[in-house]
């Protein structure tokens, strides 16, 4: 029996590879309005996130679509196409954790 008032659960354990050079992390709160198509995009570094409120349809490349809801975590690998981060009838607010190399700023590049 566990009588501890503290509970810990691992929500995501993501391997980043040995080539990852992270010198700092930038955390952003990002809000996306309802009925927004985010557009296919890439980031210059790995991005982790947690949905605070609302929901979004999330897809990496041609993988399965997932509906992210409040409390869900997600991972966007560096330089990999994020095909969807779209909202439907409600907005989404999430915290994005951008892992960055020395002197780098978070960048998003939209695909053609």
C-alpha positions in Angstrom: 0.0 0.0 0.0 1.3 3.4 -0.9 0.5 6.1 1.7 2.4 8.9 0.0 0.5 12.0 -0.8 2.6 12.4 -3.9 1.9 10.4 -7.1 4.2 10.4 -10.2 3.3 9.0 -13.6 5.5 9.0 -16.7 3.5 10.5 -19.5 6.2 10.4 -22.2 9.7 8.9 -22.4 11.2 10.1 -25.7 14.6 9.1 -26.9 16.4 12.1 -28.5 19.5 10.3 -29.9 23.1 11.0 -29.1 23.4 13.8 -31.7 21.1 16.1 -29.8 22.9 19.3 -28.7 20.6 21.2 -26.3 21.9 24.2 -24.4 18.6 25.8 -23.5 14.8 25.3 -23.5 12.3 27.9 -24.4 8.7 27.4 -23.0 5.8 29.1 -24.8 2.1 29.2 -24.2 0.5 29.0 -27.6 -3.2 29.6 -28.4 -4.9 28.5 -31.7 -8.4 29.7 -32.5 -11.2 27.3 -33.5 -11.4 26.1 -37.1 -7.7 26.7 -37.7 -5.6 24.5 -40.1 -2.1 24.8 -38.7 -0.5 23.7 -42.0 2.3 21.1 -42.5 5.5 22.4 -40.9 8.8 21.5 -39.4 10.8 22.9 -36.4 14.6 23.4 -36.1 14.7 21.5 -32.9 12.6 18.9 -30.9 9.4 20.3 -29.4 7.5 18.8 -26.5 4.1 20.0 -25.5 1.2 19.5 -23.2 -2.4 20.6 -24.0 -3.8 22.9 -21.3 -7.3 23.3 -22.8 -9.3 22.5 -25.9 -8.3 19.9 -28.5 -6.3 19.6 -31.7 -5.9 16.9 -34.4 -2.2 16.0 -34.5 -0.4 14.0 -37.2 3.3 13.4 -37.8 4.1 12.7 -41.5 1.7 10.1 -42.9 1.2 8.5 -39.4 -2.1 8.1 -37.6 -4.1 11.2 -36.7 -4.5 11.7 -32.9 -6.9 13.9 -31.1 -5.0 15.7 -28.3 -7.1 16.9 -25.4 -6.3 18.7 -22.1 -3.6 16.9 -20.2 -2.2 15.1 -23.3 1.4 15.4 -24.1 3.0 15.3 -27.6 6.4 15.3 -29.3 7.4 16.9 -32.6 10.9 15.7 -33.8 13.3 18.2 -35.3 13.1 18.5 -39.1 10.2 16.1 -39.4 7.0 17.2 -41.1 4.1 17.7 -38.7 1.2 17.2 -41.1 -1.6 18.4 -38.8 -2.0 20.5 -35.7 -5.6 21.6 -36.5 -8.5 22.7 -34.4 -12.2 22.1 -35.0 -15.0 23.8 -33.1 -12.9 24.7 -30.0 -9.6 26.6 -29.5 -6.6 24.9 -28.1 -4.0 26.2 -25.6 -0.8 24.4 -25.0 2.6 24.8 -23.6 5.4 24.1 -26.1 8.9 23.2 -24.8 11.5 24.1 -27.5 14.8 22.3 -27.1 17.5 24.5 -28.6 21.2 24.5 -29.4 23.6 27.3 -28.3 22.4 30.7 -29.7 19.4 29.1 -31.6 15.9 30.5 -31.5 12.8 28.4 -32.2 11.9 28.3 -35.9 8.9 27.0 -37.7 9.1 26.3 -41.5 5.8 25.8 -43.4 5.9 23.2 -46.1 4.8 23.8 -49.7 
